[in-house]
């Protein structure tokens, strides 16, 4: 084996080992010490210290689940559980492994097709409150339902629908502070860029605009993977952006 090849093989081995170490926390969604509960017909995993908050989160989701499922026209709501992590850092590690140390403080929820993943309201961190975490749990529940239909749903409509159905209405001041968003920022967002350009504020207004102009039914029809914006709204993505932004600036 030549020296360059030996170096390449060693580098590959190091990368593989680093990946294994990084993703080790993701081997299981649960954590040592968690107990399994059943609240409001939902399977819930949480630390004993978070039992009361876990029950409260389940109650919040159960209270809104029927309305959410009806609004989305989705019957596939079976088998959805909740995992409550002691802190956002624990959630971060379960999301992307030890690299989760670099995730921002506002990241307190995630989902799979079967689980709502949420940090404990008892430890909301500097970017959240108990109430905002309860809303985020409903938000992630909406994601579970839309992911079951279309896992590849685009950020703007996916987040906008979840924000709207979870009741996470932004303030007028927050909307105005981000209303100068450019097409380049809107068209190809990553998860973090989406947040940086005000996506968690503006996506709500995008859905609101579609509702006011085309009706809620049109929003729901945009969810499936084979949905055509041109067919449903009569607009290309850029045309929708331009019309929505003009409406946004006029608010």
C-alpha positions as a Markdown table, in Angstrom:
| # | Residue | x | y | z |
|---|---|---|---|---|
| 1 | Unk | 0.0 | 0.0 | 0.0 |
| 2 | Unk | 1.5 | 3.4 | -1.0 |
| 3 | Unk | 2.0 | 6.1 | 1.6 |
| 4 | Unk | -0.7 | 8.4 | 0.1 |
| 5 | Unk | -3.2 | 5.5 | 0.2 |
| 6 | Unk | -2.3 | 4.7 | 3.8 |
| 7 | Unk | -2.9 | 8.3 | 4.8 |
| 8 | Unk | -6.2 | 8.3 | 3.0 |
| 9 | Unk | -7.3 | 5.0 | 4.7 |
| 10 | Unk | -6.3 | 6.3 | 8.1 |
| 11 | Unk | -8.2 | 9.6 | 7.5 |
| 12 | Unk | -11.3 | 7.6 | 6.5 |
| 13 | Unk | -11.1 | 5.4 | 9.6 |
| 14 | Unk | -10.8 | 8.5 | 11.8 |
| 15 | Unk | -13.8 | 10.1 | 10.1 |
| 16 | Unk | -15.9 | 6.9 | 10.5 |
| 17 | Unk | -14.9 | 6.7 | 14.2 |
| 18 | Unk | -15.7 | 10.4 | 14.7 |
| 19 | Unk | -19.1 | 9.9 | 13.1 |
| 20 | Unk | -19.8 | 6.8 | 15.3 |
| 21 | Unk | -18.9 | 8.8 | 18.4 |
| 22 | Unk | -20.9 | 11.8 | 17.4 |
| 23 | Unk | -24.1 | 9.9 | 16.5 |
| 24 | Unk | -23.9 | 7.6 | 19.5 |
| 25 | Unk | -26.5 | 9.6 | 21.5 |
| 26 | Unk | -29.0 | 9.0 | 18.7 |
| 27 | Unk | -28.9 | 5.3 | 19.0 |
| 28 | Unk | -32.1 | 5.6 | 21.1 |
| 29 | Unk | -34.5 | 8.5 | 21.4 |
| 30 | Unk | -35.0 | 7.7 | 25.1 |
| 31 | Unk | -32.6 | 8.5 | 27.9 |
| 32 | Unk | -31.4 | 6.4 | 30.9 |
| 33 | Unk | -33.7 | 7.1 | 33.8 |
| 34 | Unk | -36.8 | 7.9 | 31.8 |
| 35 | Unk | -40.1 | 6.3 | 32.7 |
| 36 | Unk | -43.0 | 5.5 | 30.4 |
| 37 | Unk | -46.4 | 7.0 | 31.1 |
| 38 | Unk | -49.8 | 7.0 | 29.5 |
| 39 | Unk | -51.5 | 10.4 | 29.5 |
| 40 | Unk | -54.7 | 11.1 | 27.5 |
| 41 | Unk | -54.2 | 7.9 | 25.5 |
| 42 | Unk | -50.6 | 9.0 | 24.5 |
| 43 | Unk | -47.4 | 7.2 | 25.2 |
| 44 | Unk | -45.1 | 9.5 | 27.0 |
| 45 | Unk | -41.4 | 9.1 | 28.0 |
| 46 | Unk | -40.0 | 11.5 | 30.6 |
| 47 | Unk | -37.9 | 11.7 | 33.7 |
| 48 | Unk | -39.8 | 11.2 | 37.0 |
| 49 | Unk | -39.0 | 14.8 | 37.9 |
| 50 | Unk | -40.8 | 15.9 | 34.7 |
| 51 | Unk | -43.9 | 13.8 | 35.1 |
| 52 | Unk | -46.3 | 16.6 | 35.9 |
| 53 | Unk | -45.0 | 18.7 | 33.0 |
| 54 | Unk | -45.2 | 15.8 | 30.7 |
| 55 | Unk | -48.8 | 15.2 | 31.6 |
| 56 | Unk | -49.5 | 18.9 | 31.0 |
| 57 | Unk | -47.9 | 18.7 | 27.6 |
| 58 | Unk | -50.0 | 15.7 | 26.7 |
| 59 | Unk | -53.1 | 17.5 | 27.9 |
| 60 | Unk | -52.2 | 20.5 | 25.7 |
| 61 | Unk | -51.8 | 18.3 | 22.6 |
| 62 | Unk | -54.9 | 16.3 | 23.3 |
| 63 | Unk | -56.9 | 19.5 | 23.7 |
| 64 | Unk | -55.9 | 20.7 | 20.2 |
| 65 | Unk | -55.3 | 17.4 | 18.4 |
| 66 | Unk | -58.9 | 17.0 | 17.2 |
| 67 | Unk | -59.0 | 20.5 | 15.7 |
| 68 | Unk | -55.6 | 20.1 | 14.1 |
| 69 | Unk | -56.5 | 16.7 | 12.5 |
| 70 | Unk | -59.8 | 18.0 | 11.3 |
| 71 | Unk | -58.2 | 21.1 | 9.8 |
| 72 | Unk | -55.7 | 19.0 | 8.0 |
| 73 | Unk | -58.2 | 16.4 | 6.9 |
| 74 | Unk | -55.9 | 13.7 | 8.2 |
| 75 | Unk | -57.1 | 10.5 | 9.9 |
| 76 | Unk | -53.6 | 9.0 | 10.5 |
| 77 | Unk | -53.1 | 10.2 | 14.1 |
| 78 | Unk | -52.5 | 6.8 | 15.7 |
| 79 | Unk | -49.4 | 5.9 | 17.6 |
| 80 | Unk | -48.1 | 9.4 | 18.3 |
| 81 | Unk | -46.1 | 9.7 | 21.5 |
| 82 | Unk | -44.2 | 12.4 | 23.3 |
| 83 | Unk | -40.6 | 12.3 | 24.6 |
| 84 | Unk | -39.8 | 15.1 | 27.1 |
| 85 | Unk | -36.1 | 15.8 | 27.6 |
| 86 | Unk | -34.8 | 17.3 | 30.8 |
| 87 | Unk | -33.1 | 20.2 | 28.9 |
| 88 | Unk | -32.7 | 21.6 | 25.4 |
| 89 | Unk | -29.1 | 20.3 | 25.4 |
| 90 | Unk | -30.4 | 16.7 | 25.9 |
| 91 | Unk | -32.8 | 17.2 | 23.0 |
| 92 | Unk | -29.9 | 18.7 | 20.8 |
| 93 | Unk | -27.8 | 15.6 | 21.4 |
| 94 | Unk | -30.7 | 13.3 | 20.5 |
| 95 | Unk | -31.3 | 15.4 | 17.3 |
| 96 | Unk | -27.8 | 15.5 | 15.7 |
| 97 | Unk | -25.5 | 13.8 | 18.3 |
| 98 | Unk | -22.7 | 15.6 | 20.1 |
| 99 | Unk | -22.7 | 18.2 | 17.3 |
| 100 | Unk | -25.9 | 19.4 | 18.9 |
| 101 | Unk | -23.7 | 21.4 | 21.2 |
| 102 | Unk | -23.7 | 24.0 | 18.4 |
| 103 | Unk | -27.5 | 24.2 | 18.1 |
| 104 | Unk | -29.1 | 27.5 | 19.3 |
| 105 | Unk | -31.1 | 28.0 | 22.5 |
| 106 | Unk | -34.3 | 28.5 | 20.6 |
| 107 | Unk | -34.2 | 25.0 | 19.3 |
| 108 | Unk | -36.4 | 23.1 | 21.8 |
| 109 | Unk | -38.5 | 20.8 | 19.7 |
| 110 | Unk | -38.3 | 18.2 | 16.9 |
| 111 | Unk | -40.3 | 15.2 | 15.6 |
| 112 | Unk | -40.2 | 11.9 | 13.9 |
| 113 | Unk | -43.2 | 10.3 | 12.2 |
| 114 | Unk | -44.2 | 8.7 | 15.6 |
| 115 | Unk | -42.8 | 11.1 | 18.3 |
| 116 | Unk | -43.1 | 14.7 | 19.4 |
| 117 | Unk | -39.7 | 15.5 | 20.8 |
| 118 | Unk | -39.7 | 18.4 | 23.2 |
| 119 | Unk | -37.6 | 19.9 | 26.1 |
| 120 | Unk | -39.1 | 20.1 | 29.5 |
| 121 | Unk | -41.1 | 23.3 | 30.3 |
| 122 | Unk | -39.4 | 23.2 | 33.7 |
| 123 | Unk | -36.2 | 24.1 | 32.0 |
| 124 | Unk | -37.2 | 26.5 | 29.2 |
| 125 | Unk | -33.8 | 28.2 | 28.7 |
| 126 | Unk | -33.2 | 31.8 | 27.8 |
| 127 | Unk | -35.2 | 31.9 | 24.6 |
| 128 | Unk | -38.5 | 30.3 | 25.8 |
| 129 | Unk | -41.1 | 30.1 | 28.5 |
| 130 | Unk | -43.4 | 27.4 | 29.8 |
| 131 | Unk | -46.2 | 28.6 | 27.5 |
| 132 | Unk | -44.0 | 28.8 | 24.4 |
| 133 | Unk | -42.8 | 25.2 | 25.0 |
| 134 | Unk | -46.4 | 24.0 | 25.3 |
| 135 | Unk | -47.2 | 25.7 | 22.0 |
| 136 | Unk | -44.1 | 24.2 | 20.5 |
| 137 | Unk | -45.3 | 20.7 | 21.5 |
| 138 | Unk | -48.5 | 21.3 | 19.5 |
| 139 | Unk | -46.3 | 22.7 | 16.7 |
| 140 | Unk | -44.3 | 19.5 | 16.5 |
| 141 | Unk | -47.5 | 17.4 | 16.7 |
| 142 | Unk | -48.6 | 19.2 | 13.5 |
| 143 | Unk | -45.3 | 18.3 | 11.9 |
| 144 | Unk | -45.8 | 14.6 | 12.7 |
| 145 | Unk | -49.1 | 14.7 | 10.8 |
| 146 | Unk | -47.8 | 16.6 | 7.8 |
| 147 | Unk | -44.6 | 14.5 | 7.7 |
| 148 | Unk | -46.8 | 11.4 | 7.4 |
| 149 | Unk | -48.1 | 12.8 | 4.2 |
| 150 | Unk | -45.0 | 14.5 | 2.8 |
| 151 | Unk | -41.7 | 14.4 | 4.7 |
| 152 | Unk | -40.1 | 16.6 | 2.1 |
| 153 | Unk | -42.6 | 19.5 | 2.6 |
| 154 | Unk | -40.8 | 22.9 | 2.1 |
| 155 | Unk | -39.8 | 24.9 | 5.2 |
| 156 | Unk | -42.1 | 27.9 | 4.6 |
| 157 | Unk | -45.4 | 26.1 | 4.3 |
| 158 | Unk | -44.5 | 23.3 | 6.7 |
| 159 | Unk | -43.5 | 25.7 | 9.4 |
| 160 | Unk | -46.3 | 28.2 | 8.5 |
| 161 | Unk | -49.0 | 25.5 | 8.9 |
| 162 | Unk | -47.5 | 24.3 | 12.2 |
| 163 | Unk | -47.3 | 27.9 | 13.5 |
| 164 | Unk | -50.8 | 28.7 | 12.5 |
| 165 | Unk | -52.4 | 25.6 | 13.9 |
| 166 | Unk | -50.4 | 25.8 | 17.2 |
| 167 | Unk | -51.6 | 29.4 | 17.6 |
| 168 | Unk | -48.1 | 30.9 | 17.5 |
| 169 | Unk | -49.2 | 34.2 | 16.1 |
| 170 | Unk | -46.3 | 36.7 | 15.7 |
| 171 | Unk | -46.5 | 40.3 | 16.9 |
| 172 | Unk | -46.9 | 43.1 | 14.3 |
| 173 | Unk | -43.5 | 44.5 | 15.4 |
| 174 | Unk | -41.8 | 41.2 | 14.7 |
| 175 | Unk | -43.4 | 40.9 | 11.3 |
| 176 | Unk | -42.4 | 44.4 | 10.3 |
| 177 | Unk | -38.8 | 43.8 | 11.5 |
| 178 | Unk | -38.4 | 41.0 | 8.9 |
| 179 | Unk | -40.7 | 42.2 | 6.1 |
| 180 | Unk | -37.7 | 43.2 | 3.9 |
| 181 | Unk | -36.9 | 39.5 | 3.2 |
| 182 | Unk | -35.4 | 38.9 | -0.2 |
| 183 | Unk | -36.3 | 36.1 | -2.7 |
| 184 | Unk | -32.7 | 34.7 | -2.4 |
| 185 | Unk | -33.3 | 34.3 | 1.4 |
| 186 | Unk | -36.7 | 32.8 | 0.9 |
| 187 | Unk | -36.1 | 30.4 | -1.9 |
| 188 | Unk | -33.4 | 28.1 | -0.6 |
| 189 | Unk | -33.3 | 28.2 | 3.1 |
| 190 | Unk | -31.4 | 25.8 | 5.4 |
| 191 | Unk | -32.9 | 25.1 | 8.8 |
| 192 | Unk | -30.8 | 27.7 | 10.6 |
| 193 | Unk | -31.0 | 30.3 | 7.8 |
| 194 | Unk | -34.8 | 30.0 | 7.9 |
| 195 | Unk | -34.7 | 31.1 | 11.5 |
| 196 | Unk | -32.1 | 33.8 | 10.8 |
| 197 | Unk | -34.3 | 35.5 | 8.2 |
| 198 | Unk | -37.3 | 35.5 | 10.4 |
| 199 | Unk | -38.9 | 32.4 | 9.1 |
| 200 | Unk | -40.6 | 31.5 | 12.4 |
| 201 | Unk | -42.3 | 34.9 | 12.2 |
| 202 | Unk | -43.0 | 35.2 | 8.5 |
| 203 | Unk | -44.1 | 31.7 | 7.7 |
| 204 | Unk | -47.2 | 32.2 | 9.8 |
| 205 | Unk | -48.1 | 35.3 | 7.7 |
| 206 | Unk | -47.5 | 33.3 | 4.4 |
| 207 | Unk | -50.1 | 30.8 | 5.4 |
| 208 | Unk | -52.4 | 33.6 | 6.6 |
| 209 | Unk | -52.0 | 35.3 | 3.2 |
| 210 | Unk | -52.9 | 32.1 | 1.3 |
| 211 | Unk | -56.0 | 31.6 | 3.6 |
| 212 | Unk | -57.2 | 35.1 | 3.0 |
| 213 | Unk | -56.6 | 35.0 | -0.8 |
| 214 | Unk | -57.4 | 31.3 | -1.6 |
| 215 | Unk | -58.9 | 29.7 | 1.5 |
| 216 | Unk | -57.7 | 27.2 | 4.0 |
| 217 | Unk | -58.6 | 24.3 | 1.6 |
| 218 | Unk | -55.9 | 25.5 | -0.7 |
| 219 | Unk | -53.3 | 25.4 | 2.1 |
| 220 | Unk | -54.2 | 21.8 | 2.8 |
| 221 | Unk | -54.0 | 20.8 | -0.9 |
| 222 | Unk | -50.4 | 22.1 | -1.0 |
| 223 | Unk | -49.2 | 19.5 | 1.5 |
| 224 | Unk | -48.9 | 16.3 | -0.6 |
| 225 | Unk | -45.7 | 15.6 | -2.4 |
| 226 | Unk | -47.4 | 15.7 | -5.8 |
| 227 | Unk | -49.1 | 19.0 | -5.2 |
| 228 | Unk | -48.6 | 21.7 | -7.8 |
| 229 | Unk | -48.6 | 25.3 | -6.6 |
| 230 | Unk | -49.3 | 26.5 | -10.1 |
| 231 | Unk | -52.4 | 24.3 | -10.3 |
| 232 | Unk | -53.7 | 25.0 | -6.8 |
| 233 | Unk | -52.9 | 28.7 | -6.6 |
| 234 | Unk | -52.3 | 29.7 | -10.2 |
| 235 | Unk | -48.9 | 31.1 | -9.2 |
| 236 | Unk | -45.3 | 30.0 | -9.4 |
| 237 | Unk | -43.3 | 30.0 | -6.2 |
| 238 | Unk | -41.7 | 33.4 | -7.2 |
| 239 | Unk | -45.1 | 34.9 | -8.0 |
| 240 | Unk | -46.5 | 33.8 | -4.7 |
| 241 | Unk | -43.5 | 35.3 | -2.9 |
| 242 | Unk | -43.9 | 38.6 | -4.7 |
| 243 | Unk | -47.7 | 38.8 | -4.0 |
| 244 | Unk | -47.2 | 37.8 | -0.3 |
| 245 | Unk | -44.4 | 40.3 | 0.2 |
| 246 | Unk | -46.4 | 43.2 | -1.2 |
| 247 | Unk | -49.3 | 42.1 | 1.1 |
| 248 | Unk | -46.8 | 41.9 | 4.0 |
| 249 | Unk | -45.3 | 45.3 | 3.5 |
| 250 | Unk | -48.8 | 46.8 | 3.5 |
| 251 | Unk | -49.7 | 45.4 | 7.0 |
